[in-house]
Amino acid sequence: MATENPNRRAVIVGGHGKIALLTAPRLRGLGWEVRSLIRNPEHEADVREAGAEPLVLSLEEASVEDLARVFTGADAVVFSAGAGGGNPARTHAVDYEGAVRTFEAAATAGAKRFVMVSYARAGVDVDRLDPENSFFPYAKAKHDADARLRETELDFTILGPGRLTLEPATERIVLAEKDGSVPEGLADGREAVTSRENVAAVIAHVLEHGASLRETVNFYDGETPIAEALA
């Protein structure tokens, strides 16, 4: 059930990313105070325009203590950061090491609700891909970070969207299996993709309603209303 406390606060890590900029106004519309962690101060205006308070702090350089100070007083942390691929060392530093520090910091700060934006095949790609594949460092970082999050005592939700698009939100999704596949009978031949705005809608839903606690939710754009799919 959603709390009636009008002073709920969420901190978004990776606050200038497309998903984060779509999530902030949704949370604000639900009465949340939103703070967004960004690395580049030139992005402050974009974050404010989305309805969040920008906090300039590099995830790569921040210690657990630095992050815990930022998370103190927050009810929830959303991890939507990413190195963007192309540099295996930086991918590991951000998508794995940075993520793990946020888990530790959230626990230290008492921000038990944690939403991780992962991807639908994160649980299986690490075993399917050739380690020489350029996508492998990202797949391994996300797989390992998700695994570490499951070992914590945080009230986590791991979200696994498909290939992300810029299409408007439909507010409707289809749940996928652990390997990212759509259950037989639900696929209609279309490519399994996920609108970034639908990801933002799912983030807002699970935070607002306390849904999918300690669960991994792999999903694509579909035909089932979010509230019904995650009931």
SETOR-740150 format. One record per residue: chain; residue in one letter; residue number from 1; x, y, z of N, C-alpha, C, O in turn. Coordinates in Angstrom, 3 decimals, padded with zeros to 6 digits. Layout:
// residues N
A;a;NUM;X;Y;Z;X;Y;Z;X;Y;Z;X;Y;Z .
...
END
This chain:
// residues 231
A;m;1;000.841;-001.192;000.000;000.000;000.000;000.000;000.876;001.242;000.000;001.944;001.243;000.612 .
A;a;2;000.445;002.288;-000.670;001.203;003.533;-000.724;001.063;004.272;000.588;-000.019;004.322;001.172 .
A;t;3;002.147;004.838;001.045;002.109;005.629;002.254;001.455;006.973;001.981;001.492;007.469;000.855 .
A;e;4;000.843;007.575;003.032;000.237;008.885;002.883;001.202;010.000;003.270;000.848;011.178;003.222 .
A;n;5;002.404;009.631;003.649;003.405;010.621;004.017;003.777;011.464;002.804;004.305;010.928;001.830 .
A;p;6;003.518;012.770;002.836;003.795;013.600;001.659;005.270;013.923;001.497;005.668;014.539;000.508 .
A;n;7;006.082;013.510;002.460;007.500;013.866;002.420;008.377;012.688;002.048;009.539;012.637;002.452 .
A;r;8;007.860;011.756;001.301;008.677;010.633;000.864;009.766;011.131;-000.075;009.536;012.010;-000.906 .
A;r;9;010.936;010.563;000.069;012.075;011.022;-000.730;012.719;009.849;-001.444;012.951;008.796;-000.850 .
A;a;10;013.004;010.040;-002.719;013.740;009.058;-003.505;015.002;009.707;-004.047;014.993;010.875;-004.434 .
A;v;11;016.072;008.953;-004.072;017.320;009.407;-004.682;017.567;008.531;-005.908;017.593;007.304;-005.813 .
A;i;12;017.745;009.173;-007.054;018.013;008.455;-008.290;019.496;008.559;-008.614;020.029;009.660;-008.754 .
A;v;13;020.156;007.427;-008.731;021.570;007.387;-009.101;021.641;007.240;-010.622;021.074;006.311;-011.199 .
A;g;14;022.349;008.176;-011.257;022.335;008.227;-012.718;021.233;009.162;-013.174;020.479;008.860;-014.099 .
A;g;15;021.155;010.305;-012.506;020.002;011.185;-012.622;019.811;011.888;-013.942;018.741;012.445;-014.186 .
A;h;16;020.837;011.884;-014.825;020.667;012.534;-016.112;020.374;011.546;-017.226;020.246;011.935;-018.386 .
A;g;17;020.269;010.277;-016.884;019.915;009.291;-017.903;018.477;009.466;-018.351;017.669;010.079;-017.653 .
A;k;18;018.159;008.923;-019.522;016.814;009.091;-020.077;015.741;008.521;-019.152;014.702;009.148;-018.949 .
A;i;19;015.987;007.338;-018.591;014.993;006.745;-017.700;014.823;007.597;-016.453;013.700;007.809;-015.996 .
A;a;20;015.919;008.084;-015.902;015.845;008.913;-014.701;015.058;010.191;-014.951;014.239;010.591;-014.123 .
A;l;21;015.301;010.828;-016.082;014.606;012.078;-016.390;013.116;011.850;-016.639;012.322;012.781;-016.508 .
A;l;22;012.732;010.637;-016.991;011.320;010.304;-017.142;010.699;009.867;-015.814;009.498;010.027;-015.597 .
A;t;23;011.521;009.321;-014.944;011.031;008.840;-013.650;010.772;009.985;-012.683;009.775;009.970;-011.962 .
A;a;24;011.649;010.967;-012.659;011.543;012.057;-011.684;010.180;012.743;-011.713;009.561;012.884;-010.658 .
A;p;25;009.688;013.175;-012.868;008.388;013.851;-012.848;007.235;012.941;-012.444;006.258;013.404;-011.856 .
A;r;26;007.338;011.655;-012.752;006.288;010.724;-012.320;006.251;010.630;-010.796;005.179;010.657;-010.192 .
A;l;27;007.423;010.518;-010.182;007.463;010.451;-008.727;007.000;011.757;-008.100;006.269;011.753;-007.110 .
A;r;28;007.421;012.864;-008.674;006.970;014.162;-008.162;005.443;014.264;-008.232;004.807;014.785;-007.315 .
A;g;29;004.871;013.771;-009.310;003.423;013.807;-009.453;002.695;012.974;-008.417;001.516;013.201;-008.145 .
A;l;30;003.400;012.003;-007.836;002.831;011.158;-006.792;003.146;011.677;-005.388;002.802;011.049;-004.387 .
A;g;31;003.801;012.827;-005.336;004.076;013.440;-004.046;005.437;013.145;-003.455;005.698;013.474;-002.298 .
A;w;32;006.306;012.528;-004.236;007.653;012.240;-003.753;008.562;013.452;-003.941;008.427;014.204;-004.907 .
A;e;33;009.472;013.622;-003.016;010.609;014.526;-003.221;011.682;013.712;-003.927;011.971;012.586;-003.521 .
A;v;34;012.273;014.265;-004.973;013.242;013.502;-005.762;014.568;014.252;-005.803;014.621;015.446;-006.096 .
A;r;35;015.621;013.528;-005.506;016.979;014.040;-005.647;017.706;013.136;-006.634;017.589;011.913;-006.572 .
A;s;36;018.447;013.741;-007.533;019.106;012.968;-008.587;020.609;013.188;-008.572;021.096;014.317;-008.627 .
A;l;37;021.323;012.084;-008.497;022.782;012.108;-008.463;023.320;012.208;-009.887;022.987;011.386;-010.742 .
A;i;38;024.153;013.218;-010.138;024.730;013.405;-011.469;026.221;013.667;-011.340;026.699;014.138;-010.308 .
A;r;39;026.944;013.355;-012.401;028.396;013.554;-012.406;028.777;014.918;-012.962;029.743;015.534;-012.510 .
A;n;40;028.018;015.384;-013.938;028.364;016.607;-014.660;027.482;017.772;-014.214;026.265;017.719;-014.394 .
A;p;41;028.063;018.815;-013.639;027.244;019.952;-013.190;026.512;020.655;-014.323;025.546;021.379;-014.079 .
A;e;42;026.959;020.450;-015.560;026.257;021.057;-016.691;024.865;020.451;-016.910;024.066;020.983;-017.681 .
A;h;43;024.585;019.343;-016.231;023.294;018.685;-016.384;022.280;019.108;-015.324;021.152;018.616;-015.307 .
A;e;44;022.683;020.020;-014.442;021.796;020.414;-013.351;020.469;020.974;-013.858;019.416;020.652;-013.308 .
A;a;45;020.505;021.798;-014.885;019.279;022.429;-015.382;018.293;021.385;-015.896;017.091;021.494;-015.654 .
A;d;46;018.800;020.368;-016.610;017.927;019.318;-017.125;017.247;018.563;-015.983;016.063;018.233;-016.055 .
A;v;47;018.009;018.301;-014.941;017.470;017.567;-013.799;016.408;018.396;-013.085;015.360;017.875;-012.703 .
A;r;48;016.675;019.672;-012.907;015.683;020.540;-012.260;014.408;020.632;-013.096;013.299;020.631;-012.562 .
A;e;49;014.582;020.711;-014.399;013.418;020.786;-015.282;012.543;019.542;-015.154;011.326;019.609;-015.322 .
A;a;50;013.173;018.408;-014.855;012.432;017.155;-014.667;011.774;017.071;-013.293;011.012;016.142;-013.023 .
A;g;51;012.065;018.037;-012.425;011.427;018.071;-011.121;012.249;017.527;-009.978;011.729;017.330;-008.879 .
A;a;52;013.533;017.279;-010.220;014.401;016.728;-009.176;015.448;017.742;-008.747;015.787;018.662;-009.491 .
A;e;53;015.948;017.558;-007.544;017.052;018.380;-007.053;018.364;017.703;-007.445;018.606;016.568;-007.035 .
A;p;54;019.217;018.367;-008.228;020.465;017.734;-008.642;021.497;017.707;-007.518;021.651;018.674;-006.772 .
A;l;55;022.187;016.601;-007.416;023.291;016.440;-006.470;024.505;016.005;-007.275;024.502;014.925;-007.864 .
A;v;56;025.525;016.821;-007.305;026.703;016.526;-008.125;027.669;015.655;-007.339;028.260;016.092;-006.351 .
A;l;57;027.821;014.417;-007.794;028.729;013.471;-007.146;029.027;012.356;-008.138;028.107;011.727;-008.660 .
A;s;58;030.298;012.107;-008.400;030.696;011.065;-009.333;030.584;009.701;-008.672;031.217;009.450;-007.647 .
A;l;59;029.784;008.826;-009.253;029.628;007.483;-008.704;030.951;006.731;-008.715;031.222;005.946;-007.806 .
A;e;60;031.774;006.957;-009.727;033.061;006.274;-009.813;033.996;006.678;-008.689;034.812;005.873;-008.241 .
A;e;61;033.888;007.906;-008.230;034.808;008.429;-007.223;034.230;008.422;-005.812;034.980;008.503;-004.839 .
A;a;62;032.920;008.329;-005.689;032.275;008.426;-004.384;032.533;007.176;-003.543;032.499;006.053;-004.045 .
A;s;63;032.788;007.395;-002.266;032.943;006.282;-001.323;031.567;005.871;-000.803;030.568;006.543;-001.059 .
A;v;64;031.531;004.768;-000.078;030.288;004.352;000.564;029.803;005.440;001.512;028.606;005.715;001.595 .
A;e;65;030.742;006.056;002.227;030.370;007.112;003.165;029.782;008.317;002.441;028.806;008.905;002.909 .
A;d;66;030.370;008.691;001.299;029.839;009.802;000.503;028.395;009.517;000.081;027.514;010.369;000.199 .
A;l;67;028.183;008.320;-000.405;026.853;007.950;-000.879;025.861;007.845;000.274;024.700;008.227;000.132 .
A;a;68;026.313;007.331;001.414;025.417;007.211;002.569;024.930;008.584;003.031;023.785;008.731;003.456 .
A;r;69;025.798;009.576;002.947;025.368;010.934;003.315;024.268;011.416;002.383;023.309;012.053;002.820 .
A;v;70;024.409;011.111;001.096;023.397;011.510;000.121;022.088;010.761;000.359;021.012;011.327;000.165 .
A;f;71;022.163;009.504;000.773;020.978;008.671;000.945;020.288;008.875;002.292;019.148;008.446;002.471 .
A;t;72;020.959;009.521;003.233;020.377;009.707;004.557;019.065;010.487;004.449;019.012;011.556;003.841 .
A;g;73;018.025;009.942;005.039;016.712;010.569;004.988;015.863;010.120;003.821;014.687;010.475;003.735 .
A;a;74;016.450;009.333;002.909;015.688;008.852;001.756;014.883;007.618;002.120;015.297;006.808;002.949 .
A;d;75;013.730;007.490;001.489;012.906;006.300;001.651;013.246;005.243;000.608;012.988;004.057;000.812 .
A;a;76;013.823;005.676;-000.504;014.114;004.744;-001.591;015.288;005.246;-002.416;015.527;006.448;-002.537 .
A;v;77;016.014;004.283;-002.981;017.099;004.585;-003.912;016.785;003.864;-005.222;016.406;002.693;-005.223 .
A;v;78;016.946;004.576;-006.332;016.775;003.999;-007.659;018.118;004.033;-008.362;018.702;005.104;-008.529 .
A;f;79;018.615;002.876;-008.777;019.890;002.821;-009.488;019.611;002.715;-010.975;019.187;001.673;-011.475 .
A;s;80;019.858;003.820;-011.675;019.640;003.869;-013.116;020.887;004.377;-013.826;020.811;004.950;-014.913 .
A;a;81;022.040;004.158;-013.188;023.309;004.618;-013.754;023.867;003.560;-014.699;023.460;002.399;-014.663 .
A;g;82;024.792;003.975;-015.532;025.461;003.043;-016.429;026.600;003.720;-017.153;026.541;004.913;-017.452 .
A;a;83;027.630;002.959;-017.429;028.805;003.529;-018.088;028.577;003.738;-019.573;029.333;004.463;-020.220 .
A;g;84;027.546;003.113;-020.121;027.244;003.303;-021.535;027.982;002.374;-022.474;027.866;002.505;-023.692 .
A;g;85;028.735;001.443;-021.931;029.453;000.479;-022.773;030.667;001.079;-023.451;030.913;002.282;-023.368 .
A;g;86;031.420;000.230;-024.119;032.578;000.694;-024.884;033.889;000.640;-024.136;034.947;000.540;-024.757 .
A;n;87;033.845;000.703;-022.822;035.060;000.677;-022.010;034.850;-000.341;-020.902;034.179;-000.039;-019.916 .
A;p;88;035.412;-001.548;-021.039;035.174;-002.596;-020.049;035.547;-002.194;-018.627;034.833;-002.532;-017.683 .
A;a;89;036.656;-001.477;-018.463;037.083;-001.098;-017.115;036.080;-000.138;-016.480;035.740;-000.266;-015.304 .
A;r;90;035.614;000.821;-017.271;034.646;001.779;-016.727;033.294;001.115;-016.498;032.598;001.439;-015.536 .
A;t;91;032.922;000.192;-017.372;031.681;-000.552;-017.170;031.713;-001.278;-015.839;030.744;-001.230;-015.082 .
A;h;92;032.823;-001.954;-015.546;032.956;-002.655;-014.260;032.918;-001.663;-013.104;032.306;-001.932;-012.070 .
A;a;93;033.574;-000.512;-013.278;033.648;000.482;-012.203;032.290;001.063;-011.876;031.985;001.300;-010.707 .
A;v;94;031.470;001.296;-012.883;030.164;001.924;-012.658;029.079;000.893;-012.411;028.389;000.937;-011.393 .
A;d;95;028.930;-000.042;-013.351;027.779;-000.952;-013.317;027.909;-002.049;-012.264;026.908;-002.623;-011.837 .
A;y;96;029.138;-002.339;-011.846;029.287;-003.314;-010.763;029.786;-002.655;-009.476;029.073;-002.633;-008.473 .
A;e;97;031.004;-002.122;-009.502;031.564;-001.585;-008.265;030.740;-000.421;-007.725;030.480;-000.339;-006.524 .
A;g;98;030.330;000.482;-008.621;029.514;001.607;-008.184;028.181;001.140;-007.629;027.697;001.666;-006.626 .
A;a;99;027.591;000.154;-008.282;026.313;-000.375;-007.800;026.460;-000.982;-006.413;025.634;-000.731;-005.536 .
A;v;100;027.497;-001.774;-006.209;027.696;-002.424;-004.912;027.872;-001.382;-003.809;027.361;-001.561;-002.704 .
A;r;101;028.587;-000.301;-004.098;028.728;000.753;-003.085;027.385;001.394;-002.755;027.136;001.777;-001.612 .
A;t;102;026.522;001.507;-003.763;025.211;002.084;-003.455;024.399;001.143;-002.566;023.641;001.612;-001.717 .
A;f;103;024.539;-000.172;-002.739;023.824;-001.100;-001.866;024.290;-000.905;-000.416;023.488;-000.806;000.512 .
A;e;104;025.602;-000.856;-000.265;026.163;-000.714;001.077;025.772;000.620;001.689;025.462;000.702;002.878 .
A;a;105;025.788;001.661;000.871;025.442;002.991;001.360;023.970;003.081;001.739;023.626;003.677;002.759 .
A;a;106;023.102;002.493;000.921;021.673;002.517;001.220;021.392;001.812;002.541;020.598;002.291;003.350 .
A;a;107;022.049;000.669;002.757;021.875;-000.052;004.015;022.373;000.775;005.187;021.723;000.834;006.231 .
A;t;108;023.524;001.413;005.020;024.088;002.251;006.075;023.161;003.410;006.416;022.999;003.765;007.583 .
A;a;109;022.554;003.997;005.386;021.701;005.173;005.582;020.282;004.816;006.005;019.499;005.702;006.347 .
A;g;110;019.945;003.540;005.985;018.601;003.133;006.358;017.581;003.312;005.251;016.377;003.330;005.511 .
A;a;111;018.056;003.446;004.004;017.160;003.553;002.852;016.946;002.149;002.298;017.609;001.750;001.341 .
A;k;112;016.031;001.409;002.888;015.922;-000.026;002.603;015.304;-000.331;001.242;015.587;-001.377;000.657 .
A;r;113;014.462;000.570;000.731;013.802;000.295;-000.557;014.763;000.636;-001.680;015.261;001.759;-001.760 .
A;f;114;015.024;-000.333;-002.547;016.035;-000.157;-003.587;015.514;-000.731;-004.894;015.144;-001.903;-004.961 .
A;v;115;015.486;000.093;-005.925;015.064;-000.359;-007.255;016.270;-000.318;-008.184;016.887;000.729;-008.378 .
A;m;116;016.591;-001.460;-008.745;017.717;-001.591;-009.680;017.191;-001.728;-011.098;016.373;-002.603;-011.381 .
A;v;117;017.663;-000.860;-011.991;017.332;-001.013;-013.404;018.415;-001.873;-014.040;019.557;-001.440;-014.194 .
A;s;118;018.049;-003.085;-014.404;018.957;-004.031;-015.025;018.494;-004.245;-016.468;018.100;-003.287;-017.134 .
A;y;119;018.534;-005.466;-016.950;017.971;-005.749;-018.270;017.497;-007.193;-018.297;017.910;-008.004;-017.468 .
A;a;120;016.631;-007.510;-019.246;015.863;-008.749;-019.191;016.702;-010.022;-019.210;016.306;-011.018;-018.603 .
A;r;121;017.841;-010.020;-019.884;018.629;-011.248;-020.007;019.844;-011.255;-019.076;020.763;-012.053;-019.259 .
A;a;122;019.847;-010.379;-018.092;021.022;-010.262;-017.220;021.330;-011.555;-016.472;022.480;-011.816;-016.121 .
A;g;123;020.309;-012.354;-016.233;020.540;-013.588;-015.494;021.170;-014.700;-016.307;021.665;-015.673;-015.738 .
A;v;124;021.161;-014.577;-017.636;021.603;-015.698;-018.467;022.688;-015.335;-019.477;023.444;-016.209;-019.898 .
A;d;125;022.781;-014.078;-019.871;023.738;-013.720;-020.925;025.174;-014.034;-020.555;025.982;-014.381;-021.418 .
A;v;126;025.496;-013.915;-019.271;026.873;-014.148;-018.852;027.304;-015.582;-019.131;028.496;-015.855;-019.276 .
A;d;127;026.345;-016.498;-019.207;026.658;-017.897;-019.504;026.524;-018.223;-020.984;026.964;-019.283;-021.427 .
A;r;128;025.927;-017.332;-021.744;025.687;-017.582;-023.165;026.706;-016.899;-024.070;027.014;-017.395;-025.154 .
A;l;129;027.223;-015.771;-023.625;028.078;-014.961;-024.485;029.531;-015.397;-024.424;030.014;-015.843;-023.383 .
A;d;130;030.209;-015.266;-025.526;031.659;-015.442;-025.565;032.281;-014.292;-024.775;031.924;-013.136;-025.003 .
A;p;131;033.204;-014.580;-023.850;033.843;-013.505;-023.100;034.529;-012.457;-023.971;034.797;-011.346;-023.514 .
A;e;132;034.810;-012.807;-025.218;035.415;-011.839;-026.134;034.373;-010.938;-026.787;034.724;-009.963;-027.452 .
A;n;133;033.113;-011.253;-026.604;032.037;-010.425;-027.147;032.066;-009.057;-026.479;032.237;-008.968;-025.263 .
A;s;134;031.902;-007.992;-027.253;032.001;-006.634;-026.710;030.916;-006.344;-025.674;031.072;-005.441;-024.851 .
A;f;135;029.824;-007.098;-025.709;028.731;-006.892;-024.757;028.968;-007.618;-023.437;028.295;-007.342;-022.444 .
A;f;136;029.930;-008.552;-023.425;030.126;-009.396;-022.249;030.451;-008.607;-020.980;029.882;-008.919;-019.934 .
A;p;137;031.338;-007.595;-021.010;031.623;-006.862;-019.772;030.383;-006.246;-019.129;030.249;-006.235;-017.905 .
A;y;138;029.479;-005.735;-019.963;028.234;-005.163;-019.436;027.353;-006.266;-018.854;026.820;-006.128;-017.753 .
A;a;139;027.205;-007.357;-019.598;026.376;-008.461;-019.131;026.880;-008.996;-017.794;026.089;-009.265;-016.890 .
A;k;140;028.202;-009.150;-017.671;028.768;-009.670;-016.427;028.591;-008.685;-015.281;028.257;-009.082;-014.165 .
A;a;141;028.814;-007.397;-015.552;028.667;-006.388;-014.504;027.238;-006.359;-013.968;027.022;-006.314;-012.757 .
A;k;142;026.264;-006.385;-014.882;024.868;-006.345;-014.444;024.475;-007.639;-013.735;023.795;-007.606;-012.709 .
A;h;143;024.901;-008.769;-014.278;024.614;-010.058;-013.638;025.161;-010.097;-012.224;024.459;-010.475;-011.286 .
A;d;144;026.421;-009.703;-012.075;027.066;-009.792;-010.768;026.493;-008.773;-009.784;026.357;-009.061;-008.595 .
A;a;145;026.159;-007.589;-010.280;025.562;-006.582;-009.394;024.185;-007.047;-008.909;023.857;-006.910;-007.730 .
A;d;146;023.389;-007.593;-009.822;022.073;-008.100;-009.425;022.218;-009.205;-008.380;021.464;-009.254;-007.408 .
A;a;147;023.192;-010.087;-008.590;023.407;-011.189;-007.645;023.790;-010.654;-006.264;023.315;-011.161;-005.248 .
A;r;148;024.641;-009.642;-006.226;025.026;-009.053;-004.944;023.835;-008.393;-004.266;023.681;-008.482;-003.048 .
A;l;149;022.995;-007.734;-005.052;021.819;-007.080;-004.470;020.892;-008.110;-003.826;020.322;-007.858;-002.765 .
A;r;150;020.743;-009.255;-004.461;019.877;-010.300;-003.892;020.415;-010.827;-002.573;019.655;-011.371;-001.772 .
A;e;151;021.704;-010.676;-002.336;022.307;-011.159;-001.092;022.126;-010.182;000.059;022.349;-010.541;001.215 .
A;t;152;021.726;-008.958;-000.240;021.545;-007.949;000.801;020.210;-008.131;001.512;019.395;-008.969;001.126 .
A;e;153;020.001;-007.342;002.543;018.725;-007.338;003.254;017.851;-006.173;002.812;016.844;-005.880;003.456 .
A;l;154;018.218;-005.505;001.729;017.424;-004.407;001.213;016.108;-004.920;000.631;016.017;-006.061;000.178 .
A;d;155;015.104;-004.066;000.652;013.821;-004.383;000.024;013.927;-004.023;-001.457;013.428;-002.988;-001.897 .
A;f;156;014.576;-004.885;-002.200;014.911;-004.550;-003.582;013.830;-004.988;-004.553;013.030;-005.880;-004.269 .
A;t;157;013.829;-004.336;-005.706;013.143;-004.809;-006.898;014.128;-004.638;-008.041;014.628;-003.537;-008.271 .
A;i;158;014.409;-005.713;-008.758;015.283;-005.648;-009.925;014.398;-005.649;-011.167;013.619;-006.577;-011.385 .
A;l;159;014.525;-004.609;-011.970;013.713;-004.483;-013.169;014.539;-004.830;-014.403;015.631;-004.298;-014.601 .
A;g;160;014.004;-005.735;-015.234;014.716;-006.179;-016.422;013.941;-005.868;-017.691;013.236;-006.734;-018.210 .
A;p;161;014.058;-004.646;-018.200;013.414;-004.332;-019.477;014.175;-004.931;-020.646;015.303;-005.400;-020.498 .
A;g;162;013.539;-004.909;-021.813;014.195;-005.350;-023.036;014.929;-004.206;-023.701;015.261;-003.210;-023.060 .
A;r;163;015.184;-004.355;-025.003;015.854;-003.267;-025.718;015.025;-002.005;-025.573;013.826;-001.995;-025.852 .
A;l;164;015.683;-000.938;-025.133;014.965;000.277;-024.778;014.661;001.133;-026.005;015.482;001.263;-026.913 .
A;t;165;013.462;001.712;-026.006;013.051;002.599;-027.088;012.623;003.940;-026.514;012.498;004.107;-025.301 .
A;l;166;012.402;004.882;-027.407;011.938;006.213;-027.022;010.442;006.380;-027.280;009.934;007.502;-027.310 .
A;e;167;009.747;005.278;-027.465;008.299;005.346;-027.695;007.584;005.841;-026.435;008.074;005.637;-025.324 .
A;p;168;006.434;006.487;-026.605;005.666;006.936;-025.436;005.222;005.753;-024.589;005.131;004.627;-025.078 .
A;a;169;004.950;006.015;-023.327;004.473;004.963;-022.440;003.090;004.497;-022.851;002.215;005.304;-023.161 .
A;t;170;002.905;003.194;-022.850;001.571;002.623;-023.048;000.943;002.271;-021.712;-000.263;002.041;-021.620 .
A;e;171;001.784;002.233;-020.663;001.367;001.817;-019.323;000.929;000.351;-019.316;000.226;-000.091;-018.407 .
A;r;172;001.354;-000.399;-020.342;000.995;-001.808;-020.436;002.240;-002.629;-020.749;003.060;-002.231;-021.576 .
A;i;173;002.380;-003.767;-020.093;003.583;-004.576;-020.238;003.221;-006.056;-020.344;002.071;-006.444;-020.138 .
A;v;174;004.215;-006.868;-020.668;004.091;-008.321;-020.585;005.288;-008.818;-019.789;006.422;-008.423;-020.058 .
A;l;175;005.043;-009.674;-018.819;006.125;-010.207;-018.007;006.877;-011.285;-018.777;006.289;-012.041;-019.550 .
A;a;176;008.176;-011.343;-018.555;009.028;-012.322;-019.227;009.543;-013.344;-018.221;009.451;-013.152;-017.008 .
A;e;177;010.085;-014.429;-018.752;010.658;-015.473;-017.899;012.017;-015.032;-017.368;012.504;-013.950;-017.699 .
A;k;178;012.626;-015.886;-016.538;013.928;-015.557;-015.948;015.000;-015.367;-017.001;015.948;-014.608;-016.799 .
A;d;179;014.852;-016.063;-018.142;015.853;-015.925;-019.200;015.504;-014.798;-020.171;016.146;-014.645;-021.210 .
A;g;180;014.491;-014.016;-019.829;014.117;-012.889;-020.666;013.153;-013.226;-021.769;012.742;-012.340;-022.519 .
A;s;181;012.773;-014.507;-021.893;011.859;-014.891;-022.963;010.415;-014.632;-022.556;010.062;-014.693;-021.378 .
A;v;182;009.586;-014.341;-023.561;008.163;-014.131;-023.319;007.485;-015.494;-023.273;007.731;-016.322;-024.150 .
A;p;183;006.642;-015.752;-022.279;005.974;-017.059;-022.186;005.211;-017.404;-023.457;004.633;-016.533;-024.105 .
A;e;184;005.218;-018.688;-023.803;004.524;-019.146;-024.999;003.049;-018.754;-024.934;002.396;-018.914;-023.903 .
A;g;185;002.552;-018.252;-026.024;001.158;-017.834;-026.063;000.978;-016.346;-025.876;-000.082;-015.802;-026.184 .
A;l;186;002.026;-015.668;-025.361;001.938;-014.223;-025.156;002.691;-013.458;-026.230;002.430;-012.274;-026.442 .
A;a;187;003.623;-014.117;-026.911;004.368;-013.432;-027.962;003.496;-013.340;-029.217;002.796;-014.289;-029.573 .
A;d;188;003.549;-012.196;-029.871;002.724;-012.028;-031.067;003.555;-011.766;-032.312;003.039;-011.298;-033.326 .
A;g;189;004.841;-012.069;-032.231;005.702;-011.895;-033.385;006.439;-010.573;-033.422;007.382;-010.412;-034.196 .
A;r;190;006.023;-009.618;-032.594;006.717;-008.350;-032.557;008.024;-008.487;-031.779;008.162;-009.360;-030.923 .
A;e;191;008.978;-007.610;-032.090;010.230;-007.624;-031.332;009.940;-007.246;-029.887;009.168;-006.326;-029.619 .
A;a;192;010.566;-007.961;-028.959;010.365;-007.694;-027.541;011.214;-006.485;-027.137;012.415;-006.611;-026.901 .
A;v;193;010.588;-005.333;-027.062;011.263;-004.095;-026.687;010.521;-003.471;-025.518;009.411;-003.879;-025.178 .
A;t;194;011.154;-002.473;-024.906;010.536;-001.789;-023.779;010.743;-000.293;-023.905;011.873;000.175;-024.039 .
A;s;195;009.668;000.444;-023.864;009.743;001.899;-023.861;010.392;002.382;-022.563;010.042;001.916;-021.478 .
A;r;196;011.325;003.305;-022.677;011.924;003.876;-021.472;010.866;004.497;-020.567;010.968;004.457;-019.341 .
A;e;197;009.855;005.068;-021.199;008.805;005.684;-020.396;007.982;004.634;-019.663;007.465;004.900;-018.578 .
A;n;198;007.854;003.440;-020.246;007.207;002.346;-019.519;008.070;001.893;-018.345;007.546;001.531;-017.292 .
A;v;199;009.388;001.912;-018.522;010.274;001.587;-017.391;010.058;002.583;-016.265;009.951;002.196;-015.101 .
A;a;200;009.993;003.868;-016.607;009.752;004.902;-015.598;008.416;004.667;-014.898;008.307;004.842;-013.685 .
A;a;201;007.403;004.270;-015.664;006.093;004.008;-015.083;006.145;002.830;-014.119;005.489;002.849;-013.078 .
A;v;202;006.922;001.805;-014.460;007.059;000.649;-013.576;007.818;001.033;-012.309;007.443;000.608;-011.216 .
A;i;203;008.865;001.821;-012.437;009.600;002.285;-011.250;008.657;003.022;-010.312;008.620;002.746;-009.113 .
A;a;204;007.901;003.954;-010.860;006.978;004.726;-010.031;005.944;003.816;-009.368;005.590;004.013;-008.206 .
A;h;205;005.467;002.827;-010.109;004.448;001.926;-009.559;005.007;001.105;-008.393;004.382;001.027;-007.335 .
A;v;206;006.168;000.500;-008.581;006.671;-000.376;-007.509;007.039;000.422;-006.267;006.920;-000.082;-005.150 .
A;l;207;007.487;001.670;-006.450;007.788;002.498;-005.282;006.513;002.964;-004.599;006.406;002.909;-003.374 .
A;e;208;005.568;003.412;-005.368;004.333;003.949;-004.801;003.509;002.888;-004.087;002.857;003.178;-003.084 .
A;h;209;003.533;001.674;-004.592;002.656;000.635;-004.059;003.388;-000.479;-003.311;002.764;-001.450;-002.883 .
A;g;210;004.688;-000.346;-003.154;005.428;-001.382;-002.448;005.339;-002.723;-003.151;005.321;-003.771;-002.505 .
A;a;211;005.284;-002.691;-004.474;005.085;-003.913;-005.250;006.406;-004.602;-005.553;007.461;-003.969;-005.579 .
A;s;212;006.330;-005.916;-005.782;007.459;-006.727;-006.264;008.670;-006.666;-005.343;009.806;-006.573;-005.809 .
A;l;213;008.427;-006.717;-004.039;009.527;-006.682;-003.080;010.370;-007.946;-003.175;009.854;-009.064;-003.208 .
A;r;214;011.672;-007.737;-003.217;012.665;-008.815;-003.304;012.364;-009.742;-004.478;012.489;-010.963;-004.381 .
A;e;215;011.965;-009.127;-005.585;011.673;-009.876;-006.803;012.434;-009.278;-007.987;012.808;-008.106;-007.983 .
A;t;216;012.649;-010.119;-008.996;013.171;-009.672;-010.283;012.016;-009.674;-011.271;011.329;-010.682;-011.437 .
A;v;217;011.807;-008.543;-011.921;010.693;-008.406;-012.856;011.250;-008.124;-014.246;011.667;-007.002;-014.536 .
A;n;218;011.256;-009.138;-015.103;011.645;-008.953;-016.501;010.389;-008.666;-017.307;009.383;-009.360;-017.159 .
A;f;219;010.440;-007.653;-018.156;009.212;-007.257;-018.849;009.503;-006.532;-020.158;010.580;-005.975;-020.370 .
A;y;220;008.503;-006.564;-021.016;008.531;-005.851;-022.291;007.227;-005.071;-022.434;006.296;-005.251;-021.648 .
A;d;221;007.170;-004.213;-023.433;005.904;-003.572;-023.756;004.903;-004.672;-024.123;005.221;-005.593;-024.876 .
A;g;222;003.705;-004.560;-023.583;002.703;-005.595;-023.835;001.299;-005.051;-023.770;001.052;-003.902;-024.136 .
A;e;223;000.374;-005.877;-023.303;-001.037;-005.511;-023.316;-001.671;-005.468;-021.938;-002.841;-005.106;-021.809 .
A;t;224;-000.919;-005.833;-020.899;-001.493;-005.884;-019.550;-001.151;-004.599;-018.785;000.019;-004.221;-018.723 .
A;p;225;-002.145;-003.927;-018.205;-001.855;-002.740;-017.402;-000.823;-003.042;-016.316;-000.844;-004.118;-015.719 .
A;i;226;000.069;-002.103;-016.065;001.156;-002.326;-015.114;000.631;-002.791;-013.759;001.151;-003.752;-013.193 .
A;a;227;-000.389;-002.120;-013.236;-000.912;-002.474;-011.916;-001.422;-003.913;-011.887;-001.294;-004.591;-010.868 .
A;e;228;-001.996;-004.382;-012.986;-002.489;-005.748;-013.051;-001.342;-006.739;-013.197;-001.360;-007.800;-012.573 .
A;a;229;-000.349;-006.408;-014.011;000.777;-007.300;-014.242;001.590;-007.504;-012.961;002.134;-008.584;-012.730 .
A;l;230;001.667;-006.467;-012.137;002.508;-006.535;-010.938;001.682;-006.666;-009.662;002.171;-006.378;-008.570 .
A;a;231;000.452;-007.095;-009.798;-000.423;-007.260;-008.633;000.095;-008.378;-007.732;-000.509;-008.668;-006.699 .
END
